[in-house]
Amino acid sequence: MSTENDDIDWEENKKNGSIEWDEIKDNLQILKARKEDFIDLGNPFQSPKASFARSEMKLPPRASSSRKWVYGCIVALLLVSAFFYLRNAHLNSVIEISEAWEVSYTIDIDYSSNLKPIEYRISVNFRDNIPNPVKFSIDGKYKNEIIPENEDYKLYSGKNLPREILFYEDSLFGKKVIDSLRISQPIFALDIQNNQIIIKNQTTYTFYVHSEKNYMILLKSGEKELLDIVPHQNISLSLIDFETGCVYNIKVWVRIDEH
Amino acid sequence: MNTSIERIAMHYEVLPEIFRDLQRDLNNEMAGFLLGCVFSVEGNLWLYIGDSCPATDYTSTHTGVRINPRSFLDLDKKLINYQRNYICVGWYHSHPFNSDFVHPSSVDEQTMLQSFSSFYHVSLIVDPISCCKDIWKVQDNTIVNVRNMISLVLSRNGIKGRT
């Protein structure tokens, strides 16, 4: 889908119009625009129920039939080129096939009451479009196990966190690496003080913290977050590392002596 | 500089897309994110909502929804597709109660205050059965209704909306 004038240069707009905003730490940029840049179609929130009829939204008239023919031809040409492009990509390039995969990694970490990791569990989920059976190796040790499609498949459980997991598929020329997971450890630090658990981002980038009580906390590099805890209760929180696409599910067994 | 939004401009295709997404499950709540940016229009700040991103991983019941972490990866991917010209400007979720009005629950209010309290964040609630919808934002630590500030728009001249 597209809007009118999609070929506008954002960078140019930023150069000409962006306002420096010291108070805002995010990537938020305020760009300049004019009222005429927006064609007002009305406020559907004023009426109690939604209506999306084209006439009620004051949309401009649809294209004439001759223009429709032109658009139709362009779309047909695009579809034909897309077909040949995808066909060639499928035949020629393993990498391009693998990029079409949806893959997610999950690392479950159980901590003891003194915040020592007890167990790490790593699982992977290849969602759809796996061309061939996928196998893997952990820190150089090849495992002769096939990862099923669309399933959270447990790759590892143990006391130490591996550094690298490689994913392979068999090809005519032997095993080809098709994906890899490099685990940065540790990406965060946990500390318990005064019935609060302190989580600190030790990376250079931002990640999200997602906890039972306060979810979706954005934690920037070097920042800390304090979460209230209740003694003798478990804490569950998740961190999302956008660098590797890993979700870290952290379970802490809190046992604080009450005096 | 004044950090209050004067107007909310939503691309006209976004609301129907959100309805279509939320109408996939009329028994349980569903949720997603709103994507857009902030414009300075003749000295005033306008929030532009240019796209939505349904949460793909969530836990929900008839009366509650929780967005799970994997959904943030999908959100991040979508923001990368926009070369980070867009940011997350809020969230939406459904109240499938077939009611003539929608109103945030206490959990919704907590979520708004904790996670979507920036001046450019809005929270949209939709009833996918009755087609009621309403929108709120956090202002001075209180939740205010901003339905009067919103309008659907077509954008042009430099406002690249969608890909």
Interface residues (C-beta under 8 A of the other chain):
Chain A: M1 S2 T3 E4 N5 D6 I8 W10 N13 G17 I19 W21 E23 D26 N27 L28 Q29 I30 L31 K32 A33 R34 K35 E36 D37 F38 I39 D40 L41 G42 N43 P44 F45 Q46 P48 K49 A50 S51 F52 M57 L59 P60 S104 Y208 H210 N214 Y215 M216 I217 S238 L239 I240 F242 G245 V247 N249
Chain B: M1 T3 A9 H11 Y12 E13 L15 P16 F19 C37 V38 F39 S40 V41 E42 L45 W46 R66 I67 N68 P69 R70 F72 L73 D76 Q83 R84 N85 I87 D100 F101 T111 Q114 S115 Y120 S130 C131 C132 K133 D134 I135 R147 N148 I150 S151 L152 V153 L154 S155 R156 N157 G158 I159 K160 G161 R162 T163
